[in-house]
Amino acid sequence: MKKKWYILLLAVTFVLFSCKSKPETYTEVGESVPSDTGSTSSASGTTNTTTQTKPTETTPKADPAKASAESEIKKAETSLSEVNKTDVAKLFPTEFASAKADITAAKNAANSGNYSQAKTQATKANTKLQTLLNLSKANTVKNDITTNTFEGTAPKEFSNAEIAYIKATENYGKNDNQALTYSKTALQNYERVLTSGYTNWTNIAMEGAVKAKAQCDSITANKALPTEYKAAEDLLKKARTAQTKKDYLAAYAAFNEANEKYTSIFDRVSTLRAEALTAMEKASARQELSSELAAEADIIRPLTETDIIETGVQNIPEIQNAPTDTGLGN
């Protein structure tokens, strides 16, 4: 009997223990998860659900060293494009080849992941190319200076330019930053010399045009030849406008053309005035001679009243050409 009661007690304990335990629930994918306090009730009983969250996707960060290297390579390629439009390859073939080799080395380093080396090589190439561009421009400006013999207009600047140009070529490939600085100095000084030469040149042409205009105005040529004078005035204005804009070649050409027109106008008007004066002098001389002869004749043989009447009749065309009256009637 005691044994039966013992078995019954165990059974009741097992049932009570089973009721207190929490049931398991399953997600849509069939995974078993324990229920929690966030359960919901329904008519069929209590069910517990959980929601799975997707892992956050992260974008890998850009490599700053790579971006910096690529930026320098792009700068070098832009400079190379500019150089290809000039005569650098002819003027400095060895130096140009060296700069292109640096660009190639920079690209190879970048492709192998050595971005520090790539940046260094690209920066070096860009510095070299900028130096070559400056030297090419300086060479062009110097040719203009020597062609027009402007060296003497700014001798100090010309000397500084010559020295800097030589030092730029000497430092190229050895101290590229120093070479770039010298190339800039050379170009700046050559440009100062050229500007000084053109300014002096233009001023001389302007003075000539202004002087020729003053000569025209002294004989009022604008009234004698108004159309030609206006054309010269327009050229003078055009020259001054170009001079203000520092377009020295255009200013020089316009001043010279204005000078030529003013000079031509002055010569023509002067010739016309001289011819008119000569004609007046001749007419005056003839009148004076005629008066003298008449006075002398009057002294030798004074005119009688009859002479005066006859002379007057001879000087009247209507009487001289009148038909003779035949008495027949017309």
C-alpha positions as CSV (number, residue, x, y, z in Angstrom):
1,M,0.0,0.0,0.0
2,K,2.8,2.4,0.9
3,K,4.4,1.5,-2.4
4,K,1.3,2.6,-4.4
5,W,1.2,5.9,-2.6
6,Y,4.8,6.4,-3.3
7,I,4.3,5.8,-7.0
8,L,1.3,8.1,-7.1
9,L,3.2,10.9,-5.4
10,L,6.0,10.6,-8.0
11,A,3.4,10.8,-10.8
12,V,1.8,14.0,-9.4
13,T,5.2,15.6,-9.0
14,F,6.1,14.9,-12.6
15,V,2.9,16.4,-13.9
16,L,3.3,19.5,-11.8
17,F,6.9,19.9,-13.0
18,S,5.8,19.5,-16.6
19,C,3.2,22.3,-16.3
20,K,5.6,24.8,-15.0
21,S,8.2,24.4,-17.7
22,K,8.1,26.8,-20.8
23,P,7.1,25.3,-24.2
24,E,9.4,25.8,-27.2
25,T,8.2,27.5,-30.4
26,Y,9.5,27.4,-33.9
27,T,10.2,30.1,-36.5
28,E,9.2,30.0,-40.1
29,V,12.5,28.3,-41.0
30,G,11.8,25.6,-38.4
31,E,14.4,26.6,-35.9
32,S,13.5,25.8,-32.2
33,V,13.8,28.9,-29.9
34,P,12.7,29.2,-26.3
35,S,9.7,31.3,-25.5
36,D,10.1,34.5,-23.5
37,T,8.1,37.2,-21.8
38,G,7.2,38.8,-25.2
39,S,4.7,36.0,-25.9
40,T,1.3,36.7,-27.4
41,S,-2.0,35.0,-26.6
42,S,-4.5,33.6,-29.1
43,A,-7.6,31.5,-29.0
44,S,-5.5,28.4,-29.6
45,G,-3.0,29.1,-26.8
46,T,0.2,31.0,-26.2
47,T,2.8,31.2,-29.0
48,N,6.2,32.8,-28.8
49,T,8.1,34.2,-31.9
50,T,11.5,35.8,-32.5
51,T,12.7,37.9,-35.4
52,Q,16.2,37.4,-36.9
53,T,18.1,40.6,-38.0
54,K,20.3,40.7,-41.1
55,P,24.0,41.6,-40.6
56,T,24.9,45.3,-41.5
57,E,26.9,45.6,-44.7
58,T,29.9,47.9,-44.4
59,T,31.6,49.7,-47.3
60,P,35.3,49.3,-47.3
61,K,37.2,52.6,-46.7
62,A,39.2,54.1,-49.6
63,D,43.0,53.9,-49.2
64,P,44.2,57.5,-48.8
65,A,47.7,56.6,-50.1
66,K,46.2,55.2,-53.3
67,A,44.0,58.2,-53.8
68,S,46.9,60.6,-53.3
69,A,49.1,58.7,-55.7
70,E,46.4,58.6,-58.4
71,S,45.9,62.3,-58.0
72,E,49.6,63.0,-58.6
73,I,49.7,60.7,-61.6
74,K,46.7,62.6,-63.1
75,K,48.5,65.9,-62.6
76,A,51.6,64.6,-64.4
77,E,49.5,63.3,-67.3
78,T,47.8,66.7,-67.6
79,S,51.2,68.4,-67.8
80,L,52.4,65.8,-70.4
81,S,49.4,66.7,-72.5
82,E,50.3,70.4,-72.4
83,V,54.0,69.7,-73.2
84,N,52.9,67.6,-76.3
85,K,51.4,70.8,-77.8
86,T,54.8,72.6,-77.7
87,D,58.2,72.1,-79.2
88,V,59.7,70.7,-76.0
89,A,60.4,67.3,-77.5
90,K,62.6,69.0,-80.2
91,L,64.3,71.5,-77.8
92,F,64.9,69.1,-74.9
93,P,64.6,65.5,-76.2
94,T,66.6,63.9,-73.4
95,E,65.0,65.8,-70.6
96,F,61.5,65.1,-72.0
97,A,62.2,61.3,-72.2
98,S,63.3,61.4,-68.6
99,A,60.0,63.0,-67.5
100,K,58.0,60.4,-69.4
101,A,60.0,57.6,-67.9
102,D,59.0,58.9,-64.4
103,I,55.3,58.8,-65.3
104,T,55.7,55.2,-66.4
105,A,57.5,54.3,-63.2
106,A,54.7,56.0,-61.2
107,K,52.1,53.9,-62.9
108,N,54.0,50.7,-62.4
109,A,54.4,51.4,-58.7
110,A,50.7,52.1,-58.3
111,N,49.8,48.9,-60.1
112,S,52.0,46.9,-57.7
113,G,50.4,48.7,-54.7
114,N,53.4,50.8,-53.8
115,Y,51.5,54.0,-53.6
116,S,54.2,56.0,-51.8
117,Q,56.7,55.3,-54.5
118,A,54.0,56.0,-57.2
119,K,53.3,59.4,-55.7
120,T,57.0,60.3,-55.4
121,Q,57.6,59.4,-59.1
122,A,54.5,61.2,-60.3
123,T,55.4,64.4,-58.4
124,K,58.9,64.3,-59.8
125,A,57.6,63.9,-63.4
126,N,55.1,66.8,-63.0
127,T,57.9,69.1,-61.7
128,K,60.1,68.2,-64.6
129,L,57.4,68.8,-67.2
130,Q,56.5,72.2,-65.7
131,T,60.1,73.1,-65.9
132,L,60.3,72.2,-69.6
133,L,57.2,74.2,-70.3
134,N,58.7,77.3,-68.7
135,L,62.0,76.8,-70.6
136,S,60.1,76.4,-73.9
137,K,58.1,79.6,-73.3
138,A,61.3,81.4,-72.2
139,N,63.0,80.3,-75.4
140,T,60.1,81.7,-77.5
141,V,60.2,85.1,-75.7
142,K,63.9,85.3,-76.0
143,N,63.7,84.8,-79.8
144,D,61.3,87.8,-80.0
145,I,63.7,89.9,-77.9
146,T,66.7,89.2,-80.1
147,T,64.7,89.5,-83.4
148,N,63.6,93.0,-82.4
149,T,66.9,93.9,-80.6
150,F,65.2,94.7,-77.4
151,E,68.0,93.5,-75.2
152,G,69.2,97.1,-74.5
153,T,65.8,98.2,-73.2
154,A,66.2,96.3,-70.0
155,P,69.8,95.0,-69.8
156,K,69.7,93.9,-66.1
157,E,66.6,91.8,-66.6
158,F,68.0,90.3,-69.7
159,S,71.1,89.3,-67.9
160,N,69.1,87.8,-65.0
161,A,67.0,85.8,-67.5
162,E,70.1,84.4,-69.2
163,I,71.7,83.2,-65.9
164,A,68.5,81.7,-64.6
165,Y,67.9,79.8,-67.9
166,I,71.3,78.2,-67.7
167,K,70.9,77.2,-64.0
168,A,67.5,75.7,-64.8
169,T,69.0,73.4,-67.4
170,E,72.0,72.5,-65.1
171,N,69.7,71.5,-62.1
172,Y,67.3,69.5,-64.2
173,G,67.3,65.9,-63.1
174,K,69.5,66.7,-60.1
175,N,67.5,69.2,-58.1
176,D,64.1,69.3,-59.9
177,N,62.5,71.8,-57.5
178,Q,65.4,74.2,-57.9
179,A,65.3,73.8,-61.6
180,L,61.6,74.7,-61.7
181,T,62.3,77.8,-59.6
182,Y,65.1,78.9,-62.0
183,S,62.9,78.3,-65.1
184,K,60.2,80.5,-63.6
185,T,62.7,83.3,-63.0
186,A,64.1,83.0,-66.5
187,L,60.6,83.3,-68.1
188,Q,59.6,86.2,-65.9
189,N,62.7,88.2,-66.7
190,Y,62.5,87.6,-70.4
191,E,58.9,88.7,-70.4
192,R,59.9,91.9,-68.6
193,V,62.5,92.6,-71.3
194,L,60.0,92.0,-74.1
195,T,57.4,94.2,-72.5
196,S,59.9,97.0,-72.1
197,G,61.0,96.7,-75.7
198,Y,57.5,96.8,-77.1
199,T,56.5,99.6,-74.8
200,N,59.5,101.7,-76.0
201,W,58.8,100.7,-79.6
202,T,55.2,101.6,-79.4
203,N,55.9,105.0,-77.7
204,I,58.2,106.0,-80.5
205,A,55.5,105.1,-83.1
206,M,52.9,107.0,-81.1
207,E,55.1,110.1,-80.9
208,G,55.6,110.0,-84.7
209,A,51.8,109.8,-85.3
210,V,51.1,112.6,-82.8
211,K,53.7,114.9,-84.5
212,A,52.3,114.2,-87.9
213,K,48.8,115.0,-86.7
214,A,50.0,118.3,-85.2
215,Q,51.5,119.2,-88.6
216,C,48.1,118.5,-90.3
217,D,46.3,120.6,-87.7
218,S,48.7,123.5,-88.3
219,I,47.4,123.9,-91.9
220,T,43.8,122.9,-91.1
221,A,44.1,119.8,-93.2
222,N,40.9,118.5,-91.7
223,K,39.0,121.0,-93.8
224,A,40.9,120.5,-96.9
225,L,40.7,116.7,-96.8
226,P,38.0,115.8,-94.3
227,T,37.5,112.1,-95.3
228,E,41.2,111.3,-95.3
229,Y,41.7,113.1,-92.0
230,K,38.9,111.2,-90.3
231,A,40.5,107.9,-91.4
232,A,43.8,108.9,-89.8
233,E,42.0,109.9,-86.6
234,D,40.2,106.5,-86.4
235,L,43.6,104.7,-86.7
236,L,45.0,106.8,-83.9
237,K,42.1,105.9,-81.6
238,K,42.5,102.2,-82.5
239,A,46.2,102.4,-81.7
240,R,45.6,104.0,-78.3
241,T,43.0,101.4,-77.4
242,A,45.4,98.6,-78.3
243,Q,48.2,100.2,-76.3
244,T,45.9,100.4,-73.2
245,K,45.2,96.7,-73.6
246,K,49.0,96.0,-73.9
247,D,48.5,94.6,-77.4
248,Y,51.8,96.2,-78.4
249,L,52.1,94.7,-81.9
250,A,48.6,96.0,-82.9
251,A,49.3,99.4,-81.3
252,Y,52.6,99.7,-83.1
253,A,51.1,98.9,-86.4
254,A,48.2,101.3,-86.0
255,F,50.4,104.2,-84.8
256,N,52.6,103.7,-87.8
257,E,49.7,103.6,-90.3
258,A,48.2,106.7,-88.7
259,N,51.5,108.4,-89.0
260,E,51.7,107.5,-92.7
261,K,48.2,108.9,-93.4
262,Y,48.8,112.1,-91.5
263,T,52.1,112.6,-93.3
264,S,50.4,112.0,-96.7
265,I,47.6,114.4,-95.9
266,F,50.0,117.1,-94.8
267,D,52.0,116.7,-98.0
268,R,49.0,116.9,-100.3
269,V,47.5,119.9,-98.5
270,S,50.8,121.6,-98.5
271,T,51.2,121.0,-102.2
272,L,47.7,122.4,-102.8
273,R,48.4,125.5,-100.7
274,A,51.7,126.1,-102.5
275,E,50.1,125.8,-105.9
276,A,47.3,128.2,-104.9
277,L,49.9,130.6,-103.5
278,T,51.9,130.5,-106.7
279,A,48.9,131.1,-108.8
280,M,47.9,134.1,-106.7
281,E,51.4,135.5,-106.9
282,K,51.4,135.1,-110.7
283,A,48.1,136.8,-111.0
284,S,49.2,139.6,-108.8
285,A,52.4,140.0,-110.8
286,R,50.5,140.2,-114.0
287,Q,48.1,142.7,-112.6
288,E,51.0,144.9,-111.4
289,L,52.8,144.6,-114.7
290,S,49.6,145.6,-116.6
291,S,49.1,148.6,-114.4
292,E,52.7,149.7,-114.9
293,L,52.5,149.3,-118.7
294,A,49.2,151.3,-118.8
295,A,50.7,154.1,-116.7
296,E,53.8,154.2,-118.9
297,A,51.7,154.3,-122.1
298,D,49.5,157.1,-120.7
299,I,52.6,159.1,-120.1
300,I,54.0,158.6,-123.6
301,R,50.6,159.2,-125.4
302,P,47.7,160.1,-123.2
303,L,44.4,158.6,-124.3
304,T,41.9,161.1,-125.9
305,E,38.2,160.9,-125.4
306,T,37.8,159.3,-128.8
307,D,40.4,156.6,-127.9
308,I,38.5,155.8,-124.8
309,I,35.2,155.6,-126.7
310,E,36.7,153.4,-129.4
311,T,38.4,151.2,-126.8
312,G,35.1,150.8,-124.9
313,V,33.3,149.8,-128.0
314,Q,35.9,147.2,-129.0
315,N,35.6,145.6,-125.5
316,I,31.8,145.1,-125.7
317,P,31.1,141.6,-127.3
318,E,27.5,142.3,-128.2
319,I,28.6,145.3,-130.3
320,Q,31.6,143.5,-131.8
321,N,29.4,140.6,-132.9
322,A,26.3,142.6,-133.9
323,P,25.2,142.0,-137.6
324,T,25.5,144.8,-140.1
325,D,22.3,146.5,-141.0
326,T,21.8,146.1,-144.8
327,G,18.6,148.0,-144.8
328,L,16.8,145.0,-146.4
329,G,15.1,144.0,-143.2
330,N,14.9,140.5,-141.7
